């Protein structure tokens, strides 16, 4: 992957990064720097109407040639079902993979739980 980017990326594994809230406009840049897939872990409208919707981000991701999945999880709790779903996504989505939520913290926790299964 290219390292020059305006996205606030934090690597958590060889081919996986997390980021705070991404916009539809960020999808083209994510594709340009080498990502193949994006997982949005943030519920729609969690922070009000200013937050871009999953549908808007998904449309931009697909236009940029990225695989996109919406797996919304709560900030304080990820259920066993959600963790299992993330583990499945890790197995099926092409990498490098970019995961995001509000700050990147819940995506990181979800990933750590998923790889521990």
PyMOL CGO cylinders between C-alpha atoms (Angstrom):
from pymol import cmd
from pymol.cgo import CYLINDER

trace = [
    CYLINDER, 0.00, 0.00, 0.00, 1.08, 3.57, -0.60, 0.3, 1, 1, 1, 1, 1, 1,
    CYLINDER, 1.08, 3.57, -0.60, 1.70, 5.43, 2.61, 0.3, 1, 1, 1, 1, 1, 1,
    CYLINDER, 1.70, 5.43, 2.61, 0.94, 8.98, 1.48, 0.3, 1, 1, 1, 1, 1, 1,
    CYLINDER, 0.94, 8.98, 1.48, -2.65, 9.71, 2.40, 0.3, 1, 1, 1, 1, 1, 1,
    CYLINDER, -2.65, 9.71, 2.40, -4.84, 12.23, 4.16, 0.3, 1, 1, 1, 1, 1, 1,
    CYLINDER, -4.84, 12.23, 4.16, -6.81, 9.41, 5.83, 0.3, 1, 1, 1, 1, 1, 1,
    CYLINDER, -6.81, 9.41, 5.83, -6.12, 8.90, 9.56, 0.3, 1, 1, 1, 1, 1, 1,
    CYLINDER, -6.12, 8.90, 9.56, -5.16, 5.23, 9.32, 0.3, 1, 1, 1, 1, 1, 1,
    CYLINDER, -5.16, 5.23, 9.32, -3.90, 3.02, 12.12, 0.3, 1, 1, 1, 1, 1, 1,
    CYLINDER, -3.90, 3.02, 12.12, -2.52, -0.41, 11.15, 0.3, 1, 1, 1, 1, 1, 1,
    CYLINDER, -2.52, -0.41, 11.15, -3.72, -3.18, 13.48, 0.3, 1, 1, 1, 1, 1, 1,
    CYLINDER, -3.72, -3.18, 13.48, -2.44, -6.13, 11.40, 0.3, 1, 1, 1, 1, 1, 1,
    CYLINDER, -2.44, -6.13, 11.40, -0.33, -6.66, 8.28, 0.3, 1, 1, 1, 1, 1, 1,
    CYLINDER, -0.33, -6.66, 8.28, -3.21, -6.06, 5.89, 0.3, 1, 1, 1, 1, 1, 1,
    CYLINDER, -3.21, -6.06, 5.89, -5.80, -4.39, 8.13, 0.3, 1, 1, 1, 1, 1, 1,
    CYLINDER, -5.80, -4.39, 8.13, -6.14, -0.75, 9.19, 0.3, 1, 1, 1, 1, 1, 1,
    CYLINDER, -6.14, -0.75, 9.19, -8.73, 1.09, 11.24, 0.3, 1, 1, 1, 1, 1, 1,
    CYLINDER, -8.73, 1.09, 11.24, -9.82, 4.70, 10.86, 0.3, 1, 1, 1, 1, 1, 1,
    CYLINDER, -9.82, 4.70, 10.86, -12.20, 7.18, 12.44, 0.3, 1, 1, 1, 1, 1, 1,
    CYLINDER, -12.20, 7.18, 12.44, -15.43, 8.06, 10.59, 0.3, 1, 1, 1, 1, 1, 1,
    CYLINDER, -15.43, 8.06, 10.59, -14.91, 8.00, 6.83, 0.3, 1, 1, 1, 1, 1, 1,
    CYLINDER, -14.91, 8.00, 6.83, -16.90, 9.97, 4.27, 0.3, 1, 1, 1, 1, 1, 1,
    CYLINDER, -16.90, 9.97, 4.27, -18.13, 8.83, 0.87, 0.3, 1, 1, 1, 1, 1, 1,
    CYLINDER, -18.13, 8.83, 0.87, -15.37, 11.02, -0.59, 0.3, 1, 1, 1, 1, 1, 1,
    CYLINDER, -15.37, 11.02, -0.59, -12.73, 8.98, 1.27, 0.3, 1, 1, 1, 1, 1, 1,
    CYLINDER, -12.73, 8.98, 1.27, -13.59, 5.79, -0.64, 0.3, 1, 1, 1, 1, 1, 1,
    CYLINDER, -13.59, 5.79, -0.64, -11.75, 6.81, -3.82, 0.3, 1, 1, 1, 1, 1, 1,
    CYLINDER, -11.75, 6.81, -3.82, -8.65, 7.60, -1.79, 0.3, 1, 1, 1, 1, 1, 1,
    CYLINDER, -8.65, 7.60, -1.79, -8.87, 4.30, 0.10, 0.3, 1, 1, 1, 1, 1, 1,
    CYLINDER, -8.87, 4.30, 0.10, -8.96, 2.48, -3.24, 0.3, 1, 1, 1, 1, 1, 1,
    CYLINDER, -8.96, 2.48, -3.24, -6.13, 4.61, -4.65, 0.3, 1, 1, 1, 1, 1, 1,
    CYLINDER, -6.13, 4.61, -4.65, -3.78, 3.71, -1.80, 0.3, 1, 1, 1, 1, 1, 1,
    CYLINDER, -3.78, 3.71, -1.80, -4.46, 0.01, -2.20, 0.3, 1, 1, 1, 1, 1, 1,
    CYLINDER, -4.46, 0.01, -2.20, -7.40, -1.06, -0.04, 0.3, 1, 1, 1, 1, 1, 1,
    CYLINDER, -7.40, -1.06, -0.04, -9.67, -3.74, -1.50, 0.3, 1, 1, 1, 1, 1, 1,
    CYLINDER, -9.67, -3.74, -1.50, -12.46, -3.74, 1.12, 0.3, 1, 1, 1, 1, 1, 1,
    CYLINDER, -12.46, -3.74, 1.12, -14.12, -1.46, 3.66, 0.3, 1, 1, 1, 1, 1, 1,
    CYLINDER, -14.12, -1.46, 3.66, -16.16, -2.44, 6.73, 0.3, 1, 1, 1, 1, 1, 1,
    CYLINDER, -16.16, -2.44, 6.73, -18.28, 0.22, 8.43, 0.3, 1, 1, 1, 1, 1, 1,
    CYLINDER, -18.28, 0.22, 8.43, -18.84, -0.67, 12.11, 0.3, 1, 1, 1, 1, 1, 1,
    CYLINDER, -18.84, -0.67, 12.11, -20.85, 2.44, 12.95, 0.3, 1, 1, 1, 1, 1, 1,
    CYLINDER, -20.85, 2.44, 12.95, -24.65, 2.43, 13.19, 0.3, 1, 1, 1, 1, 1, 1,
    CYLINDER, -24.65, 2.43, 13.19, -26.37, 4.98, 10.94, 0.3, 1, 1, 1, 1, 1, 1,
    CYLINDER, -26.37, 4.98, 10.94, -27.41, 8.22, 12.66, 0.3, 1, 1, 1, 1, 1, 1,
    CYLINDER, -27.41, 8.22, 12.66, -25.46, 7.40, 15.81, 0.3, 1, 1, 1, 1, 1, 1,
    CYLINDER, -25.46, 7.40, 15.81, -24.27, 10.99, 16.01, 0.3, 1, 1, 1, 1, 1, 1,
    CYLINDER, -24.27, 10.99, 16.01, -27.11, 12.74, 14.26, 0.3, 1, 1, 1, 1, 1, 1,
    CYLINDER, -27.11, 12.74, 14.26, -27.86, 13.78, 10.68, 0.3, 1, 1, 1, 1, 1, 1,
    CYLINDER, -27.86, 13.78, 10.68, -24.34, 15.08, 9.92, 0.3, 1, 1, 1, 1, 1, 1,
    CYLINDER, -24.34, 15.08, 9.92, -22.94, 11.56, 9.87, 0.3, 1, 1, 1, 1, 1, 1,
    CYLINDER, -22.94, 11.56, 9.87, -22.85, 10.09, 6.34, 0.3, 1, 1, 1, 1, 1, 1,
    CYLINDER, -22.85, 10.09, 6.34, -25.15, 7.10, 5.88, 0.3, 1, 1, 1, 1, 1, 1,
    CYLINDER, -25.15, 7.10, 5.88, -23.92, 3.61, 5.15, 0.3, 1, 1, 1, 1, 1, 1,
    CYLINDER, -23.92, 3.61, 5.15, -25.82, 3.70, 1.84, 0.3, 1, 1, 1, 1, 1, 1,
    CYLINDER, -25.82, 3.70, 1.84, -23.95, 6.83, 0.70, 0.3, 1, 1, 1, 1, 1, 1,
    CYLINDER, -23.95, 6.83, 0.70, -20.58, 5.36, 1.70, 0.3, 1, 1, 1, 1, 1, 1,
    CYLINDER, -20.58, 5.36, 1.70, -21.45, 2.03, 0.07, 0.3, 1, 1, 1, 1, 1, 1,
    CYLINDER, -21.45, 2.03, 0.07, -22.32, 3.70, -3.24, 0.3, 1, 1, 1, 1, 1, 1,
    CYLINDER, -22.32, 3.70, -3.24, -19.00, 5.57, -3.22, 0.3, 1, 1, 1, 1, 1, 1,
    CYLINDER, -19.00, 5.57, -3.22, -17.08, 2.43, -2.24, 0.3, 1, 1, 1, 1, 1, 1,
    CYLINDER, -17.08, 2.43, -2.24, -18.63, 0.42, -5.07, 0.3, 1, 1, 1, 1, 1, 1,
    CYLINDER, -18.63, 0.42, -5.07, -17.94, 3.24, -7.53, 0.3, 1, 1, 1, 1, 1, 1,
    CYLINDER, -17.94, 3.24, -7.53, -14.28, 3.10, -6.43, 0.3, 1, 1, 1, 1, 1, 1,
    CYLINDER, -14.28, 3.10, -6.43, -14.16, -0.66, -6.97, 0.3, 1, 1, 1, 1, 1, 1,
    CYLINDER, -14.16, -0.66, -6.97, -14.14, -1.58, -3.29, 0.3, 1, 1, 1, 1, 1, 1,
    CYLINDER, -14.14, -1.58, -3.29, -16.00, -4.38, -1.52, 0.3, 1, 1, 1, 1, 1, 1,
    CYLINDER, -16.00, -4.38, -1.52, -18.17, -2.84, 1.22, 0.3, 1, 1, 1, 1, 1, 1,
    CYLINDER, -18.17, -2.84, 1.22, -19.94, -4.26, 4.26, 0.3, 1, 1, 1, 1, 1, 1,
    CYLINDER, -19.94, -4.26, 4.26, -21.95, -2.56, 7.01, 0.3, 1, 1, 1, 1, 1, 1,
    CYLINDER, -21.95, -2.56, 7.01, -21.61, -4.36, 10.35, 0.3, 1, 1, 1, 1, 1, 1,
    CYLINDER, -21.61, -4.36, 10.35, -22.87, -1.81, 12.88, 0.3, 1, 1, 1, 1, 1, 1,
    CYLINDER, -22.87, -1.81, 12.88, -21.90, -2.43, 16.49, 0.3, 1, 1, 1, 1, 1, 1,
    CYLINDER, -21.90, -2.43, 16.49, -22.51, -0.49, 19.68, 0.3, 1, 1, 1, 1, 1, 1,
    CYLINDER, -22.51, -0.49, 19.68, -19.62, 1.49, 21.14, 0.3, 1, 1, 1, 1, 1, 1,
    CYLINDER, -19.62, 1.49, 21.14, -19.69, -0.29, 24.48, 0.3, 1, 1, 1, 1, 1, 1,
    CYLINDER, -19.69, -0.29, 24.48, -20.63, -3.85, 23.52, 0.3, 1, 1, 1, 1, 1, 1,
    CYLINDER, -20.63, -3.85, 23.52, -20.09, -6.25, 20.65, 0.3, 1, 1, 1, 1, 1, 1,
    CYLINDER, -20.09, -6.25, 20.65, -22.31, -9.34, 20.76, 0.3, 1, 1, 1, 1, 1, 1,
    CYLINDER, -22.31, -9.34, 20.76, -21.01, -12.86, 20.09, 0.3, 1, 1, 1, 1, 1, 1,
    CYLINDER, -21.01, -12.86, 20.09, -23.08, -12.80, 16.87, 0.3, 1, 1, 1, 1, 1, 1,
    CYLINDER, -23.08, -12.80, 16.87, -21.44, -9.56, 15.72, 0.3, 1, 1, 1, 1, 1, 1,
    CYLINDER, -21.44, -9.56, 15.72, -17.98, -10.90, 16.56, 0.3, 1, 1, 1, 1, 1, 1,
    CYLINDER, -17.98, -10.90, 16.56, -18.71, -14.10, 14.60, 0.3, 1, 1, 1, 1, 1, 1,
    CYLINDER, -18.71, -14.10, 14.60, -19.98, -12.01, 11.67, 0.3, 1, 1, 1, 1, 1, 1,
    CYLINDER, -19.98, -12.01, 11.67, -16.73, -10.00, 11.69, 0.3, 1, 1, 1, 1, 1, 1,
    CYLINDER, -16.73, -10.00, 11.69, -14.71, -13.20, 11.73, 0.3, 1, 1, 1, 1, 1, 1,
    CYLINDER, -14.71, -13.20, 11.73, -16.64, -14.35, 8.63, 0.3, 1, 1, 1, 1, 1, 1,
    CYLINDER, -16.64, -14.35, 8.63, -15.95, -11.03, 6.90, 0.3, 1, 1, 1, 1, 1, 1,
    CYLINDER, -15.95, -11.03, 6.90, -12.24, -11.35, 7.66, 0.3, 1, 1, 1, 1, 1, 1,
    CYLINDER, -12.24, -11.35, 7.66, -12.34, -14.70, 5.89, 0.3, 1, 1, 1, 1, 1, 1,
    CYLINDER, -12.34, -14.70, 5.89, -14.29, -13.62, 2.83, 0.3, 1, 1, 1, 1, 1, 1,
    CYLINDER, -14.29, -13.62, 2.83, -13.31, -10.02, 2.04, 0.3, 1, 1, 1, 1, 1, 1,
    CYLINDER, -13.31, -10.02, 2.04, -10.22, -9.30, -0.05, 0.3, 1, 1, 1, 1, 1, 1,
    CYLINDER, -10.22, -9.30, -0.05, -7.45, -7.53, 1.83, 0.3, 1, 1, 1, 1, 1, 1,
    CYLINDER, -7.45, -7.53, 1.83, -6.00, -4.99, 2.48, 0.3, 1, 1, 1, 1, 1, 1,
    CYLINDER, -6.00, -4.99, 2.48, -9.08, -4.17, 4.55, 0.3, 1, 1, 1, 1, 1, 1,
    CYLINDER, -9.08, -4.17, 4.55, -10.07, -0.83, 6.07, 0.3, 1, 1, 1, 1, 1, 1,
    CYLINDER, -10.07, -0.83, 6.07, -12.43, -0.85, 9.07, 0.3, 1, 1, 1, 1, 1, 1,
    CYLINDER, -12.43, -0.85, 9.07, -13.93, 2.27, 10.59, 0.3, 1, 1, 1, 1, 1, 1,
    CYLINDER, -13.93, 2.27, 10.59, -16.27, 3.57, 13.30, 0.3, 1, 1, 1, 1, 1, 1,
    CYLINDER, -16.27, 3.57, 13.30, -16.46, 6.91, 15.12, 0.3, 1, 1, 1, 1, 1, 1,
    CYLINDER, -16.46, 6.91, 15.12, -12.88, 6.85, 16.43, 0.3, 1, 1, 1, 1, 1, 1,
    CYLINDER, -12.88, 6.85, 16.43, -11.47, 3.50, 15.28, 0.3, 1, 1, 1, 1, 1, 1,
    CYLINDER, -11.47, 3.50, 15.28, -11.60, 2.01, 18.80, 0.3, 1, 1, 1, 1, 1, 1,
    CYLINDER, -11.60, 2.01, 18.80, -14.64, -0.25, 18.41, 0.3, 1, 1, 1, 1, 1, 1,
    CYLINDER, -14.64, -0.25, 18.41, -13.39, -1.53, 15.02, 0.3, 1, 1, 1, 1, 1, 1,
    CYLINDER, -13.39, -1.53, 15.02, -10.11, -2.44, 16.73, 0.3, 1, 1, 1, 1, 1, 1,
    CYLINDER, -10.11, -2.44, 16.73, -11.90, -4.25, 19.57, 0.3, 1, 1, 1, 1, 1, 1,
    CYLINDER, -11.90, -4.25, 19.57, -14.18, -6.06, 17.14, 0.3, 1, 1, 1, 1, 1, 1,
    CYLINDER, -14.18, -6.06, 17.14, -11.18, -7.23, 15.09, 0.3, 1, 1, 1, 1, 1, 1,
    CYLINDER, -11.18, -7.23, 15.09, -9.33, -8.42, 18.21, 0.3, 1, 1, 1, 1, 1, 1,
    CYLINDER, -9.33, -8.42, 18.21, -12.38, -10.41, 19.38, 0.3, 1, 1, 1, 1, 1, 1,
    CYLINDER, -12.38, -10.41, 19.38, -12.92, -11.86, 15.89, 0.3, 1, 1, 1, 1, 1, 1,
    CYLINDER, -12.92, -11.86, 15.89, -9.36, -13.17, 15.48, 0.3, 1, 1, 1, 1, 1, 1,
    CYLINDER, -9.36, -13.17, 15.48, -9.54, -14.73, 18.96, 0.3, 1, 1, 1, 1, 1, 1,
    CYLINDER, -9.54, -14.73, 18.96, -12.43, -17.03, 17.94, 0.3, 1, 1, 1, 1, 1, 1,
]
cmd.load_cgo(trace, "trace")
